[in-house]
Amino acid sequence: MKLILLTLLLFSTLFASGASVFTVEGRQIQMNGEPFHIKGICYNAAPIGETGTKPPYGDYYTDNYLSLTERDAENLRTMGANVQRSYGWIPGENHKRYLDRAYNHGEQPVYMFINRWIDPHTDWGDAKAVERHVQDWVSIAEETKDHPAIIGYLLGNEHNNEGGNGANPLFWQAMETIAAAVKAIAPDKLVSVPITDRIDEVTLFDDTLKSIDFWAIQVYRSTTFGTFFDEYETASSKPVVLTEYGYDAFDNNTGAEYPDNAAYTADVVVDMIREIDKNKDVCGGGCIFEYKDEWWKSKGKIDEQDQGGFPADGMPDKVLNEEWWGIFSVAKQENLPDALNPRQLYFRLRELWAAE
């Protein structure tokens, strides 16, 4: 009885102090012992003319950029998002004020998945090379594990899709080594490895990645997920989180943005959200790609918006237009942050998510 009372006291004290304990029970993600469904948005604050491949390498979460990101925090809350996914994080930098603002004293907090690039061309058989990745992630976990705004850590991004990694057992063992080190430091946070839509790799290496809490898969099949959830259900007993999904706002058939402020894109993404909600028995939610357009992502000038992309037969217009995925479009403003113009999806998310 004393042990039970002490345990209850520990948890009540922990939760009262603002701690955020994220765990997985079966296929369900939980926060502080209650079901938690991820209504997430992929977020990169890079202004027009900057890229994710040069300093600050996507890490816009330090004090240097607080004025740039302030309006975004409120926009995420207004849309009803409860999670944001980052695309850059430098160990040793001070991110506390950004995280404090995201947590917002527990009032409509927007929890954060910390993401950091991992070189896909690492020699996965080189123990020293793998250990360098481990130390980067251990540093990040040590610095952030006690902050209530953190939901967890996403190791790399789609690096299964390069250099033959997806079929290489050494790659998956390296991911397990990193994940295990992070979980040892931050057992109350979630850990996963974002991969491309390769359920065959999930089937082959599910037993290898014992330290990940869920499979993080990025799905761009068409205007629907099709048979994805049925396929996944037989591949792993872990939950799946769609760490990227969505639909771009540019119609390659007409060479212009979809009419009525990309209303078609909003319809497609809202239907995808409903698919995710119908599959809560296997899916813990997802992160819409993405918060705002990024003009540096396809060939052309980084300060001009190009219609380039890459072929995608499953899409109605057969192309994924890289610079047109934003819930907000962007425009240049002299000596000011870029202007943000909400597309229809912004208003639909306010109706769908913020009303819940």
Secondary structure, 3 states (H helix, E strand, C coil): CHHHHHHHHHHHHHHHCCCCCEEEECCEEEECCEECCEEEEECCCCCCCCCCCCCCCCCCCCHHHHHHHHHHHHHHHHHCCCEEECCCCCCCCCCHHHHHHHHHHHCCCCEEEEEECCCCCCCCCCHHHHHHHHHHHHHHHHHHCCCCCEEEEEECCCHHHCCCHHHCHHHHHHHHHHHHHHHHHCCCCEEECEEECCHHHHHHHCCCCCCCCCEEEECCCCCCCCCHHHHHHHHCCCCEEEEEECCCCEECCCCEECHHHHHHHHHHHHHHHHHHHHCCCCEEEEEECCCECCCCCCCCCCCCCCCCEEECCCCCCCEEECCCCCCEEEECCCCCCCEEEECHHHHHHHHHCCCC
